Amino acid sequence: MLEKNKKILPLAIAAALVFTFALGFFGGSSYSVSSKITNESGQVEIARVIDLYSKTRSEEVSFDQFWNVWDMIHKNYVDQPVDDVTLFYGAIEGLVQGLGDPHSVYFPPTDAKEFADNLAGEFEGIGAEIGIRDEQLQVIAPLPDSPAQKAGLRPGDNIYAIDGEETQGLTVEKAVTKIRGPRGTEVVLTVSHDGFDAIEEVSIVRETIAIPTVILEDEGDGIVYLRISHFNDDTFGDFNAMVKEIVSKDPKGIVLDLRSNPGGFLDSAVKVASEWVTDGLILKERFQDGDVQEYPTRGAHRLAGIPTVILIDEGTASGSEILAGALQDHGLATVIGRTSYGKGSVQNFEVLPDGSAIKLTIAKWLTPKERQIDGEGIAPDIDIEEMFVEDETAEDGVRDIGRERAVHILLGIDVTPDVAAADEN
């Protein structure tokens, strides 16, 4: 009996402390208590509190409660009149947030226009794609030569605050709004590169960000280097011009660099992948009702048959994962690097009659062999843990081990990154 009492006593104390804290929260304020938790004398009864909060949630939805709260706000809220339109937009925003999906968002009219502008080829900000993983705001990928990259931001960095305001609970879109701003102004991000052990503040001066989507360079020995940094509405036009130049060189191989490519327009990614894939599918979309939409290859397939090595990392996301996954499934490329981000869901952006909009996840992406991308990512055929190393003799003082490894594979040189680094040292 004594042992039993020993177990019960701490629980009783804990319950009392929790209840004391709940009442103490209102300390220093004047408040009224609902009759649901008081007796006839107006005293709070613990039994009634426990009974009220032990009820499980109703499985039926009653909009009467919504209107009851609406009326309570209009009758009792201290600062009147309240803005009904703001309340209305806030209610819808909360409705969509209830899905628990960071990619599904409701935008009031002003935010909707700003989001639509985000997909254009030029904007003012720091030049980094951000997202939410495990309820934490993160850098997916800084764009090449952007203020974000120059300031040292890397894929996977956690962002804890923007100009001193904590990011917990912010949607991606609201975070983007806070990070962006006029050219020449400064934003301070509180970030960590390696978790909680190394938190630092990074000051970044905003610039006009013209997104360079495609870069082509000659590696020598018949190898060309092709980097795609983003998939926007200009990407395939830029890529098309590069393909013509590649074909004219009759190369022995292509290094396709998709590292830190955060994705973008699906159609651009499908068109690019189709230049390698001569037959079959690029991807599948699976909807909530089980229906599957297939995206077959299309176009001239001008890069078909050219040996290709694809570079990916944890900043490779969305459309770039589609491209890497398609070529990997069809056996048309060797994928090297680190497992990609795993953003494989489809959002439909629909503008509503009042100018507001909703971005809603409507499907999940699958590779041609039905591998799920969302939450899983694309695993490389060859892992490269250390992609870059410091080297005083290299341009910018950094040696790109991943790029070198890709060239070695295409030339048939069996040199691992570690061996290559050791040889250089």
N, C-alpha and C positions, 0 to 999 in steps of 0.2 A: 504493500500500500504506500509505503514511504517513497519507493522508487517512482510510483505513478504520480504522486504529488510533486515530486521533483521535476517531472516533465511538464506538468500542467502549469506550474507557477510561472515559469518564464514566458509561456504563451499568454497567460493572463496579463502579465506586466507589459508585454509587447503590444497587446490589443489596447491597453489603457494609454500607452504612450502614443500610439497612432491616433487615437481619438482625441487626446489632449492636443496633439499637433494640429489636427484638423480644425479644432476650435481656436487654437492659438493663431492660426493663419489670419484670422480676422481681428487680432488684437490691435487696439488703437482705432478701430473703425466702429461706426454705428451701423448696425444691420438688424434685419428682422429675420426670424427663423420660421420656416414653413410649418404649418400646423401638422404636417404629416409626421414630424419627428418630435412633437411636444405633447405634453399631457394637458389636462384641463387648466392647470395652473400656469401654463406657458413654459414649463421646465422641459429641457431636452431629455428624452428617455433613450438610453443606449439600446434597449431592446428594439425600439422602433427604428433607430438608425440601422441596426444590423439587419432587421427585416427588410427595410427599404432597399439596401444595397446588396442583399443576398439574392435578389431576384435575377434570374437569367434574362438576357435580352429577348424581346419579342421577335418571333420569326415573321411576323406580319408587319407591314409598313402602314402607318396611319398618318396621312398628311395633316390631320387635325393638330398634331403636336407641332408641326412646322408653323401653322397659322397661330397657334397659341403663343409660341415664342415671338412671332412677328408682332402680335398684339401687345405682348408684355413690353417689348422694346419701345413701341410707340406710346404706350401709356406710362411707363415707369422710368425709362432711361433718362438720366439727368440732363443731358445736353440735347435739347429739342430746338428746331425740328431735325429729325434724322434724314439722311439722304437715302431715299428708297431705292434709287438706281444702284448706289454703291452696295446697299444690303443685298439687292437682287443678284448682282454680279458675284459678290462674295459667297452667296449661298450656292450658286452654280459651281464656282471654283472649288468649294468644299465638297460638293457632290462628286466631282471628278477625282479629287484627291483621295476620296474614300476608296477608290480602286486599289490604292497602294502601289500604283505603277508610276515610276518617275518619268516615263515617256508620254503619259497621257495627261494633257494639261488643257485647262480652259483659259482663254485670253479675253479680257475686256477689249473694247475696240482699239484703244491706243496701243496696247501691248500686242494685239493681233497684227497691226500694221508693222510694228517694229520687228516681229518675228519673221514676217514675210520678207522684209528688207534684209534680214540676216543671211538669206540664201543668195543674195546678189554677189557679184564678183568683187565688190569693194565696200569697206566700212571703216569706221574709226574705233580703235580699241587696242587690245594687246596681242591679238592674233593667236588665240588658243581655243581649242575645242574642249568643252568641259561636260561632265556628266555626273550621275549619281550612282554609286555602287555601295551596297550595304549601308544605305542611308547616309553616306558621307559624300560631300561634294569633292570631285576629283578632276585633275587634268587628264583628259584622254590623250590629247596630243597638241603640242605647240606647233604652229606652222613654221616652215623653214624661213630663217632670217627675220622672224617676227620679233617684236619687243619681248614677248614672253620667252622665246627661245634664248635671246641674248641675255635675259635676266637670270637664266638658269633653270626655268621650269622644265620638268620632264614628265613623260607619261607616267601616270600612277601617283603623282604628287597629291596629297590631301590638302584641301583648302579649308581652313578653319574659320577665317574671318576675312571680310572685305572692308577695308578702311575702318577696322575696329569693330565692325558689326558681325556677330557670329553667323555662320552659314547654316547652322542646324535648323532644319525645317524649311529652308528656302527651296523653291523649285529651280530647275536649271535655268528656266527662262528669266526668273526674277534675279538670279545670280548674274546672268549675262547682262541684264539691264544695269546692274550696279557696277559691273566691271567695265563696261563700255562707257565712252565719253568723248568729249571733243579732243581733237589732236593737240598735243602739247601739255595736256593735263596729266596729273599723276594719280595712280591708284596703288594702294598698299595691300598686298595679300599676305595673310599669315598662313604659312604652308609648312609641310614636313615632307622631306624626300624619303625618309626611312622610318616613318611612324612617329610615335609620340616622343621619342628620345631626341629628336633634332628639329624642334619647331623654330622657325625663323620668319622674320618679316621681310618681304621682298617688295621694293619700290619699283614700279614700272611706269614709264612715260608712254602714254597712248600715242599711236600714230595712225595714219591712214593705211589700212591693210588692203593692198591689192593682192589677191590670192593667186600665186603662180601655180597653175595646176599641173603642168607637164614640163619636165626638163629632160633633155637628151644630151648625152656626152659620149665621146668615143674612148673606150678603154684600151684600144690597141689590140693587136693579135686577132682582129676580126670580131671582137666583143663590143657590144654597145650597152650603155647604161641608161635606163629609162626610169625616171622617177615620176610617180603620180602622187601629188600631195593632197588632193581633194577631188571630189566629184560634184561640180556644180554645172550650171547650164552651158558654160563655155568649155568644159573639159573635153568633150569628144571632138569639138572643132580643133582645139589645140593638139589633141592626140592624133587626129587624122593627118595633120600636117607632119607630125613627127614620124608616123608610120610610113608615109611616102619617102621620107629621107632614109629611114631604116631599110626599106626594101631596096632602095637604090644602092645601098652599101653591100647588099648580099652578105649579111653577117653570119658568123659561125654560131653566135649565141647572144641571148639578151639577158641582162640582169634587170629584173623588174623590181624596183624598190617601192614597197607599200608601207614602210615603217612610218609610224605617226600619221598615217592617213586616216582621218576620222570618218570618212565616208561622204555621204551627201545624196545626190539624186540617184535613184535606182536605175533609171533608164540609161544614164551615162555609164554606170558600171556594167550593165548588160551589154551595151554596144562595144565597150572595150574588151570584155571577155570573149565576145563573139569573133574577134579578130584572130584568136587562137583556136577556138572550138569550131570544128567543121560540121559536126553532127551531134544531135542530142540536145540536152537541156543545160541551161546556165544555172537555174535555181528553181525551187518550188516555194509557193506560199501556201501555208495551211491556215484556214480560217476557223472560227469558233464552232461552226456547224459541221466541221469535218471536210468541207470542200477544199480541193487543192487546185491552185492555179499554177500552170507550168509556163516557164519562160524559155522557149527554144532559142537556139543560136540563130543569128541572122547577120546579114552583111557579106562582105567579100572574103573574109577569113585570110587576110593578107599575111598574117604572121604564123599561119599554120605550118608546122614542121620545123620551125626554128627552135632549137634547144633553149629552154628558158629556166632560170633560177629566180625564185621570188623571195624577197626579204620581207619578213613581218616581225612585229614586236607587240607589246601590250597596248600600244597606241593605234594599232591597226584595227579598225572597227567598221561595222555596217557594210557599206558598198564595197570597201576594199576586202572585207572578209568574203563577200560573195565572189569576187574576182579570184582570190587565192583559193577558195574552196572548190570552185568550178574547175580550174586548171589542175588542181591536185586530184580531184575525183576522176578526171578524164586521163590522168597520167601524162599530162602535157607539160608539167613543170615540177621541179624539185623545190619544195618550200623549206626555207631555213630561217633560223632566228629563234624567237620566243613565242609562246602561245598568245594568240591575239585577244582582243578585249572581250568579245562575246556579246556584241550588240546586234541581235538578229531578229528584230521585230519590226513590223510595218506600222507606221502611223499615217492615218488619213487626216489631212488638214482641211477642214471645211469652214468656210466663212459663213456666218449666220446673218439673217436679214438686218440686224442692227449694227453690223460691222464687227461684232465680236466673233470669236472663232474657237473651235475645239480641235485639238490634236489628240486623236484617239488611237490606241493600239488595236489593230483589227486583224492582224495575222502574224505568224512566225515564219521565219525563213528556214529553209532546209537546203542543203547542198544537193547536187544531182543524185547522190547516193543516200539521200535522206538523213544526213547528219545534221543535228540541230546546232545552229550557230549561237542562239540566244543563251547566255549564261555559261556556254561551253567554250566558245572560241574555236579557232582553227589551230590544231597542233602541228608544229613543223615536222618535216621528215628528218631534219637534222637540227638539234638544239645548239644554239650559240648563246651561252650565258653572258659573256662579256662582249658587247657589240662594238664598243669604242675603247681605245686606250690612249693615254697621253703619249705624245711623241714630239719632241722638239723639232725634229727634221721634217715633220709632216705639215701640210698646209693647215693653218689655224691651230697648230700644236696638237691636233687630234688625228689619230689613225683609225680608219674605218675597217675594222677586222671583218665585219659582216660582208661588206662589199668585196673585200679581197677574197674571202672564202668563196663567194659566189663566182667570181672570175676563175678561181682555181678549179672549181667543179666543172665549169664549162670547158676549160682547157685540158681537163683530165689530170690535173695535178693534185695528188692526194696529200694535202697539207692541212692539218687541223689548225684552228685559230691559235691555240696555245703554242704549237710548234712554230707557227709563223711569228708570233710575238717574241718567242725565245730567240729565234734566228735574228730578228731585228735587233734585239737587245745585245 
